[in-house]
Amino acid sequence: MAYETILYEQSGAVATITLNRPERLNTIVPPMPDEVEHAVVEANRDREVRVIILRGAGRAFCAGFDFSEDAGIPAKTSLRPRARSRGRSPNS
């Protein structure tokens, strides 16, 4: 899989996931959480991998979520958690 916001490398028993937005101190924007999850699943499925290293490119590991207007987040994307339904479950 090609990633937009991370780098994934594997060398022997070591998989390295690098947050790759150094110009923004590796702040989190979609699709980074999904890409990190996919890379971790990929590493876990590889029988050769025994260690996963998570690092940040540049001078910072990660400065948290990027809520700025120019963060590159598509207009329809929300960083807020989805509201849970307050209705009864179908099994109750």
QUISULLIN-V86019 format. One record per residue. N is the residue number from 1. PHI is phi as a letter, one per 40 degrees, with the letter a starting at -180 (NA if undefined). PSI is psi as a letter, one per 20 degrees, with the letter a starting at -180 (none if undefined). D_LAST is the distance of its C-alpha to the last C-alpha in Angstrom with 2 decimals. Layout:
n=N phi=PHI psi=PSI d_last=D_LAST
n=N phi=PHI psi=PSI d_last=D_LAST
This chain:
n=1 phi=NA psi=p d_last=41.48
n=2 phi=c psi=p d_last=43.46
n=3 phi=b psi=q d_last=42.20
n=4 phi=c psi=h d_last=42.97
n=5 phi=b psi=i d_last=42.46
n=6 phi=b psi=r d_last=42.94
n=7 phi=b psi=q d_last=45.42
n=8 phi=b psi=p d_last=44.54
n=9 phi=b psi=q d_last=47.34
n=10 phi=b psi=p d_last=47.58
n=11 phi=b psi=o d_last=50.68
n=12 phi=g psi=c d_last=50.57
n=13 phi=c psi=j d_last=47.84
n=14 phi=b psi=p d_last=47.15
n=15 phi=b psi=p d_last=44.86
n=16 phi=b psi=p d_last=45.44
n=17 phi=b psi=p d_last=43.07
n=18 phi=b psi=p d_last=44.95
n=19 phi=c psi=p d_last=43.46
n=20 phi=b psi=m d_last=46.06
n=21 phi=b psi=l d_last=46.38
n=22 phi=c psi=h d_last=49.33
n=23 phi=c psi=i d_last=50.58
n=24 phi=b psi=k d_last=47.38
n=25 phi=f psi=k d_last=47.20
n=26 phi=f psi=k d_last=44.42
n=27 phi=c psi=q d_last=41.92
n=28 phi=c psi=p d_last=38.52
n=29 phi=b psi=q d_last=37.80
n=30 phi=d psi=p d_last=35.69
n=31 phi=b psi=k d_last=35.98
n=32 phi=d psi=g d_last=37.07
n=33 phi=d psi=g d_last=33.71
n=34 phi=c psi=h d_last=32.84
n=35 phi=c psi=g d_last=36.39
n=36 phi=c psi=g d_last=36.37
n=37 phi=c psi=g d_last=33.14
n=38 phi=c psi=g d_last=34.70
n=39 phi=c psi=h d_last=37.92
n=40 phi=c psi=g d_last=36.28
n=41 phi=c psi=g d_last=34.45
n=42 phi=d psi=g d_last=37.82
n=43 phi=c psi=g d_last=39.59
n=44 phi=c psi=h d_last=37.08
n=45 phi=c psi=i d_last=37.48
n=46 phi=c psi=o d_last=41.25
n=47 phi=c psi=h d_last=42.44
n=48 phi=c psi=h d_last=45.59
n=49 phi=c psi=p d_last=43.96
n=50 phi=b psi=i d_last=43.78
n=51 phi=b psi=p d_last=43.81
n=52 phi=b psi=p d_last=42.18
n=53 phi=b psi=p d_last=44.08
n=54 phi=b psi=p d_last=42.50
n=55 phi=b psi=r d_last=45.22
n=56 phi=b psi=q d_last=46.18
n=57 phi=c psi=q d_last=49.17
n=58 phi=g psi=b d_last=51.89
n=59 phi=c psi=i d_last=52.24
n=60 phi=b psi=q d_last=48.59
n=61 phi=c psi=f d_last=45.62
n=62 phi=a psi=p d_last=43.03
n=63 phi=c psi=j d_last=43.12
n=64 phi=g psi=a d_last=39.36
n=65 phi=c psi=q d_last=37.73
n=66 phi=b psi=o d_last=40.15
n=67 phi=c psi=j d_last=39.09
n=68 phi=c psi=q d_last=42.52
n=69 phi=c psi=h d_last=43.11
n=70 phi=b psi=k d_last=45.19
n=71 phi=c psi=i d_last=42.88
n=72 phi=g psi=j d_last=42.56
n=73 phi=c psi=p d_last=38.86
n=74 phi=d psi=q d_last=38.11
n=75 phi=d psi=h d_last=37.37
n=76 phi=c psi=i d_last=33.87
n=77 phi=c psi=p d_last=32.84
n=78 phi=b psi=p d_last=31.04
n=79 phi=c psi=i d_last=31.28
n=80 phi=c psi=q d_last=28.47
n=81 phi=c psi=q d_last=25.02
n=82 phi=c psi=q d_last=22.49
n=83 phi=c psi=q d_last=20.22
n=84 phi=c psi=q d_last=16.57
n=85 phi=c psi=p d_last=14.17
n=86 phi=c psi=i d_last=13.03
n=87 phi=c psi=r d_last=10.39
n=88 phi=c psi=q d_last=6.64
n=89 phi=c psi=q d_last=5.61
n=90 phi=c psi=i d_last=5.71
n=91 phi=c psi=j d_last=3.80
n=92 phi=b psi=none d_last=0.00
